[in-house]
Amino acid sequence: MQGPWATALAADPALGGGYFHAYAAVGLLAVVGALFLAVAFTANRLLRPAIWSPEKLLSYECGVDPVGEGWAHTQVRYYIYAFLYVIFAVDAIYLFPWATVFAAAGYGMGTLVEMFIFLGFLAVGLLYAWKKGVLEWT
């Protein structure tokens, strides 16, 4: 690197001398991780037993042989419970950052009102699901 600002970057670690050094540490960690992965896969390939048989090459190695159609009916309620879980997991994701901002000075009342509006939307969705009978396990 040449130029009048190159000597300033090299002289002052806050301006760039330590900046690229931090990325070098991350890059070294990525290279070590990739090498570890390559060594693990190579060791697995060299140390595993390789006994091939016609049964081993089937689609299903164990269990019942596939006979008939692969189409099966699934209850919709399982998807609805999964969907409700996702909704409330997203709710939890938004509550933790909100709690950290709520403690900061000057954000108290505004964030409190916003969070109650957000929780109100979730409550309306839960009430709708309850009224439709989605939460009944039959």
MODELLER restraints for C-alpha pairs under 7 A, 6 or more apart:
rsr = mdl.restraints
at = mdl.atoms
rsr.add(forms.Gaussian(group=physical.xy_distance, feature=features.Distance(at['CA:9:A'], at['CA:15:A']), mean=5.28, stdev=0.5))
rsr.add(forms.Gaussian(group=physical.xy_distance, feature=features.Distance(at['CA:9:A'], at['CA:16:A']), mean=5.22, stdev=0.5))
rsr.add(forms.Gaussian(group=physical.xy_distance, feature=features.Distance(at['CA:9:A'], at['CA:17:A']), mean=5.91, stdev=0.5))
rsr.add(forms.Gaussian(group=physical.xy_distance, feature=features.Distance(at['CA:10:A'], at['CA:16:A']), mean=6.94, stdev=0.5))
rsr.add(forms.Gaussian(group=physical.xy_distance, feature=features.Distance(at['CA:10:A'], at['CA:17:A']), mean=5.26, stdev=0.5))
rsr.add(forms.Gaussian(group=physical.xy_distance, feature=features.Distance(at['CA:55:A'], at['CA:61:A']), mean=6.46, stdev=0.5))
rsr.add(forms.Gaussian(group=physical.xy_distance, feature=features.Distance(at['CA:101:A'], at['CA:107:A']), mean=6.74, stdev=0.5))
rsr.add(forms.Gaussian(group=physical.xy_distance, feature=features.Distance(at['CA:102:A'], at['CA:108:A']), mean=5.11, stdev=0.5))
rsr.add(forms.Gaussian(group=physical.xy_distance, feature=features.Distance(at['CA:102:A'], at['CA:111:A']), mean=6.17, stdev=0.5))
rsr.add(forms.Gaussian(group=physical.xy_distance, feature=features.Distance(at['CA:129:A'], at['CA:135:A']), mean=6.71, stdev=0.5))
